[in-house]
Amino acid sequence: MKMAMLLDGLHGNSELIKMKTQLLCTFTDKKDLESTIEKIKQSYGIAFNKIYVLQNEDKPKEMVCTYNVEVGKDLDYNLVLNTISLHRKKYTNTLYTINALNEVIKNLNNGILDTSYKIPWENFQNTIMVTNSDGLHKIPTRIYQIIEVGKDKSTGFNN
C-alpha cells in the first residue's frame, strides 16, 4: 500500500514523500496486552504513530493490535509472535488476508474463485477475516483503545 505524506521542508517549502507501508496485526489477550504493545513498539517503527487495539466481540478477552509499519528491505514481520500482515477495506473497516478474501469469494460465488467478483463489503463491517486449518474465520471487532506511539497518553474504551 503506497501512502503519501506531506512533510514540511526547509524554509517553509513542502515536499511530497512517498512511503510504502504494510498493515500488521498482532493477536494477543487482555492479560498480555501491555507487554505485547511494548514488544511492538520496541520491534517496529510505527508509521502514523498509532496502534489500534481491537477487541473480539464474541470473545472479549481476545485482543488484536493493528498498526502500520514502514516497509524496508530488512523488515521482518515475525519479530512479534502471532503477527500477520493484513489488508483493509477502509469504508467498512474490514481487515483481511488475501487467502480469506479468496475464501469469501468462493463462499459467495458457488465455490468459484473469480477475482472480479463484487464483494458486499457492508456484510463484513468491523470484521477481521483470516483463514486457518478449519477454513474462513470471521472475527467481529470493536475499538478497545487507540495508542499514540511516542506519547504517554492513549485514548479509548478501557472497560
Long-range contacts (C-beta under 8 A, 24 or more apart in sequence): 1-87, 3-47, 3-68, 19-47, 19-70, 20-70, 20-71, 21-47, 21-48, 21-68, 21-69, 21-70, 21-71, 22-68, 22-69, 22-71, 22-75, 22-77, 22-85, 23-66, 23-67, 23-68, 23-85, 23-86, 23-87, 23-88, 23-95, 24-66, 24-67, 24-68, 24-69, 24-77, 24-83, 24-84, 24-85, 24-86, 25-64, 25-65, 25-66, 25-83, 25-84, 25-85, 25-86, 25-95, 25-128, 26-64, 26-65, 26-66, 26-67, 26-80, 26-81, 26-82, 26-83, 27-62, 27-63, 27-64, 27-82, 27-83, 28-62, 28-63, 28-64, 28-65, 28-82, 29-61, 29-62, 29-63, 30-60, 30-61, 30-63, 31-61, 33-63, 33-65, 36-63, 36-65, 36-80, 37-65, 37-147, 39-80, 40-65, 40-67, 40-80, 41-149, 43-79, 43-80, 44-69, 44-75, 44-79, 44-80, 45-69, 45-70, 46-149, 49-148, 49-149, 49-150, 49-151, 50-146, 50-147, 50-148, 50-149, 51-146, 51-147, 51-149, 52-143, 52-145, 52-146, 52-147, 53-143, 53-144, 53-145, 53-146, 53-147, 53-156, 54-128, 54-141, 54-142, 54-143, 54-144, 55-141, 55-142, 55-143, 55-144, 56-139, 56-140, 56-141, 57-140, 57-141, 57-142, 58-139, 58-140, 62-139, 63-144, 64-128, 64-139, 64-141, 66-95, 84-130, 86-128, 89-121, 89-124, 91-121, 92-121, 92-122, 92-124, 92-125, 92-126, 93-125, 93-126, 94-121, 94-124, 94-125, 94-126, 94-127, 94-128, 94-129, 95-127, 95-128, 95-129, 96-124, 96-128, 96-129, 96-130, 97-129, 97-130, 97-131, 99-130, 99-131, 100-129, 100-130, 100-131, 100-136, 100-137, 101-129, 103-129, 103-131, 103-135, 103-136, 104-129, 104-136, 107-136
